Amino acid sequence: MNEEETQDQQIQNRTKGAFIYKGPLKSAIETARYYGFKLSPPLTITKRLPTTLTKAKREFLKEKDFSDFPKDYMSSLKKYIDDEMHKIPQPIMVCHVIDRPNNWSELRLEIMGTEKSVAEATIIKTASIILRDLGHRNILIKLNSIGDKESGNNFLKELMNYYREHINNLPPTIQQRLKKDILKIYANKSEKYKEINENAPKPISFLSEESRKHFKQIIEFLENMEIDYEINEDLVGASPCFPKNLYEILEKNKDGKEKILAKGERYNYLAQNIGFNKKVPIVGIGINIKRKEKKKDSYVFKSTASSPKIYFIHLGFDAKKESLNILETFRKSKVPIYQSLCNDSFTHQLKNAESYHVPYTMIIGQKEVLEKTIIFRDMKTRYQENIELSNLETFLNRLKRKNVI
């Protein structure tokens, strides 16, 4: 079997069947599905190391302190590593439900295996739509970037120097734990830290050119999706394994108070920190949802789940930015699609469409972005027509009525 046939078989195996969820979060999970997330059964939250690591590596890591590591991300990466998901086409997009106390649940969305900024944009867009559908209004995104290892190390070095210069302004107990708790001190918003942190170095000032470009692209996505945002340079987390980017979704109440609805981060080096020999970028978000019913969740695996009939293809960064708005039109029309927004190659996307054996593709490139259109193509006859984006929902509904899709 040649490499291309192997890739085709991997795609077929990856899309065979799906878990069907029944429970109070059904609508939220359905929204995530339209954006490309595949439901995973409940994840065991653990700080245990992946079972596939060598004995020598496990012994080496046994004494490492994982207490401040993000256990939700560690658990997802453990499953990714143990199930050898790096051997199938990337990225992996999953969602799963975690039960929390007092009738709360956390819906986690995660994308593993890509460093592209569209991953953060997809996570934020999907979470924002889910929260709006749950009745939340006046949604605001707060975000920040620490950047890559070089950027983060430079920031921490300058921050440490700054605190040492002002060591007498810190409580004695904190002075002794400065090195370990430096990010916790920086993120502390209490009155006794307010003055010293106001003039502390800010992480964005230390971003490398590549990290700055990545963060700028995320902001461009948010602006194109007309999502309100603020850069919050105090948002750094407390993990010692460098979240590259951090973001929160908040709701502003009438009295001006803010309530955090969801939190997310990107980690590019976490898999290596827990012993894996490959870098596995992971970006995720946890959405807090109050359960209106006490009904238990149930998961049923259907091996013959229906497959989408359309593969969505984009070409160029401007088309990629517009893509998430187009995906929302597909969702509103209840038309599931295949897509690979993290793949920049037109040829690879077209090959994927052929591997999925879809009868139709919808394509947008730079020309279509400028003309505000999208191409609908029949994969068998090669017939195609241009559809105005303003008429896309009407066009999709017409195809549904004719049982074309």
N, C-alpha and C positions, 0 to 999 in steps of 0.2 A: 504493500500500500504506500503510495507516495505521500509527500508532506501535505499537498493540497487536499487529498482525499481524507487524510487524518483530521485536518482542520474542519472539513465538512462534517465528518462523523462526530467530532467534538461538539459542534454547534447543534447537531440533531439530538445528541444525548442530553445536552444541557437544557434543551427546551421541551423535553418529553415530560409531560405531566406538570402538576402544580399543586401546592397545598391550598385548600379552600378553607377560609376562616369563617366561623360563625360565632358572633359575640357582639358586644356593645361598640367595638371599634371597627366594625365592618366597613362603614363608609370611609373612614380615614385610610384603611388599608387598600380599599378600592381606588382611591385617589392616587396613592403611592404606586399602585400597579400601572396606572396610565402613564406615569412618568418613568417607568422602566424597572421599578423595584419588585423583586420576587419575594413572596412571603416565605419566611423560614420558621420552623417550629420554635417554641420557647427555648431560649439560650440559657445554659447554665452559667451564671456569673461566677467566675473563679479567678484567682490569681495564680493558679497552677501553671507550670510550664507545659508547652506542647509535648505530647507523648512521643513524637517522632524525632526529638532531639537525641543526639548520641549520648551515651552514658557519660563520656568525658565532659561534654558541654553542660550537661545537667549538674554534674558535680561542681564544675567551675561556677555556675550561676546559683548554686544552692545557698551560698552565704550572702547573696545580693539582697538589698533591702528594696522590696517592691511595694512597700506600704503606701507610698504616694503616687504610684502608677495608676493610670485610668483603667480600672478593672473591667468596665464595659468593653472598651476597645481591645484590651488584652484577651478577653473571652472570645471576641469575634475573630481576632487574629489566630488564636489557638485552634479554632475550628477550621479556619482557612488553611493553616499549616498542616494540621493533622489529616484533613480531607484532601490534601494536595491540590487545592484549587488553583494554584499557580500554573498548573499544567493545562488548564482550559482557557479559552479566549477571555481576555480581560476587557473592561473591568467587571467585577462582581458587584451587583447591586442587590442588596437584601433589606428587608424590613422584618422586625420581630417585636413582640410585645413582652414587656417585663411588668409583672405585678408589683405594685407599691402599696404601702400601708394606707389605711383609711379610705378604701375604695378608689384609689388612684391607680392609673396605669401609665407606663412610659412606652410610647411608640418610638422605636429606634429605627432610623434610616441610615444605612451605611453604604459607601462605595469604596471598594478595595481594588488596588492594582492600577491606579492612574494618578499622575501628578498634575493633570490638566485643571485649570481654573474653572472649567465648566462643571466639574464635580461639585465644588462648593455652591455654584450658582443653582445647580439642579436640586441639591439638598435644601437650600434656603427657599427656593421657589415652591417646592413640594410642601415643605413644612408650613409656609405662609398660607398656601391654599387650604391645607387641612385645618389650620387654626381659624381662617376666615369662615370656612364651612361650619365650624363649631360655634360660630357666633361672635368671635372676637373681632373688634374693630380698632382703629387707630394703632395699627401694628407698626412697630419700628424695629429696624435691625441695628444693633450695635456691634461693631467688629474692630478687630485689630490684627496686626501681624508681628510676629517675632522673627519670621523668616527662616532661612536654612541654618545649618550648624554654625557656619562662619558668622552670620549675622547675629545669631543668638549668643554665641560665645563672646563676641565683641560687646554686645549690650550688657551681658552679665559682668564682664570685666570692668566696664566703666561704672556700672551700678555698684559693684563691690567697692571700688575706689571711692565713690561718692559717699557711701554709708560709713566707710572707715574715717573719712574726713569729718563726718558729723556723728561719730560714734557716741559722743557724750549726750546726744539728743535722743538716743535709743534707751529703752529700759534695760537694766543690767541682765535680766534673764534672756532678753532677745540678743544682746551683744554676744552671748556665749553660743547662740545658735544661728548666727548671722549667715554663715556659709550654707547651711542646710535649708534654712527657711527664707532665703533672700527674696524669692518671688512672692511668698506669703506676706512678707513685710511690705513689699511694693504694692501689692493688691489690697492691703488693709485700708479700709475707708474710715476707720474710727478717728476720733478727734486728735488723739495723741500722736497719730502718724501723719495727719493732714499736712502740717507745715513742712515736715522733712520731705514728704513725697511730692509736694507741689513743684519743687525745683530739681527733682531727680531726673536722670537721663531717661529718654523715651525710646522704646524699641524701634519705632519706625525710622528714627534718625540713623540707625545702624544697618538698615536693610541693604543687602547686596543688589546689584542691578537686576539679576534674575528674580529675586524675591520681590523687589519693588514692581517689576513688570507683572508678576503673578497677582499681586494684591491689586494693582491698578485694573487688571482685567476683571477681577471679581466686582469691583466698583462699577465698571462699565456695564457688566451684566445687570446689576441692580438698577442702574439708571435706565437701561433699555427696557427693563420690566416694570419701571415706574414704582419701585419699592423704596419707601423712605428708609434712610440709613444715617447713622452717625459713626464717625471714627472715635472709638473710646480707647485712648492709649493706656488706660489703667487696667484694661482687660488682658491679663497675661496667664491666668491659670496658676496652678501650684505644682504641676508635675515636673519632675526633674528630667523628663525625656523630650522636652521641647515641642509643644504644639506649634506648628508652623503658622497657622491662622486660627483665630478664635472668633466666635460670633454668638450673639444672644438675640432672641426674638422676644420683644417686650410689647405689652399693651399699655398705652397711656390712658389713665382714667380721666374723668371730667375734672377732678381736683388736681390734676397734674402728676399724680403719683404713678409710678411705673411698676408693673408686675411682670416678672420673668415667666414666659410661657415655654421656652425651649432654649437649650444650650448646645453648642457644637464646637468641634475642633477638627483640625487636620494634623495628623502625625505621619511623617514620612520615614522616621527611623525607629519606630516602636518595635517592629518585628525583629530588627537586629538587636535591640536592647533586651529582648526576651530569648535570644539565642538562635534565631533563624539566620541562615547565611545569605539571604536575599533581602533587598529593600522592598517592603510591601507598603506603599502609601495607603493610608486609610483616612477617609473623611466621613464624619458622621454627625448626627444630631439626635438628641433625646427630647421628645415632645411630651409634656405633661398633660394628661387628659383625665378629667374627672368622669368616672363611670356613672351613667345615669341608672344603669341596671346592675343588679348583683348576679346577673346571669353569668355562668362560667363560660370561658372560651373553649372552643373545640376546633380541632384541625383534622381535616380529611384530605388524604392524598388522592388526586384523580390522575390516573395515568394517561387519560385521553382528553385532557383539557383542550378546549378549542384554541386554535392559533390565529393570530392577527393575519390579515390579508394584505397589509400595506407595510412597506419598509420605507422609513423616512430618511432621506439623504441630504446632507448639507455640504456646501463647498465654500470654505473661507471663514475667517473669524466673524465678519459682519453677519453672515448667514447663521453661524453658530449662536451669536447673540440673539438673533430673531427667533431661533428654533424653540426656545422655551415658551415664548408667547404662542407659537404655533401648536406646541404640545398641549397647551391649555385649551385650544380650540378643539383638538381631537378629544380631549377629556370631556368637555362640555357636550360634544356630539356623541359621547359614549362609543368612540371608535378606537379600539386598542391597536397599537402599532408596534413594530420593531424599530429600534433606532440605536445608533452608536455615536452619541455626541462627542465622546472622548476620542474618536478616530478621525483624523484629519484627511485621510486619503480617500479620494473619490473612488478609486479603483477597488480598494479594500471594502468600502461600504457596498459597492455594487456586487462584489463577490459574495459578501455576507447575505445580501438580498437573494442572490441565486441559491445560496446554500439553504436558506430558509424556505425556498420554493414558494415565495409569495407571488401572487398574480399581478400585483401593482406596486409601483414606487411613487413617492412624491418627493420632488427634488427642489431645493432652493440654493441658489448661488448668489454671487455679488450682483449680477444683472437683475435677478428676480427681487433682491432686497431693494434695489433702487426703484424698480417698477412696482413694488409691493404686490408681487404675484408669486405663484408656486406652480411647478410643473406636475401634472398628473400623467403617469406613463403606464401603459399596458405592457407588461414584461413579455408577453407572448407575441402580440401583433406589432409591438413597438409604436403603436398609436399614442400620441401625447397631445395634451392641450394645456394652455396656460389658464390658471384660475386666479382671480383677484383675491388677495388675502381677506378683504372685507366680505367676500362672498363664500369663503371656504366652508363655514359652518353649514350654509344652505346647500352647497355642493355635496358635502358629506351626507347630509340628511337625505338628499335625493338618491344617492347611491345606496343608502340603507333601505329606502322604500322599494328600490328595484332589486333588493337582495344581491347587489353586486359585492358589497362588503359586509 
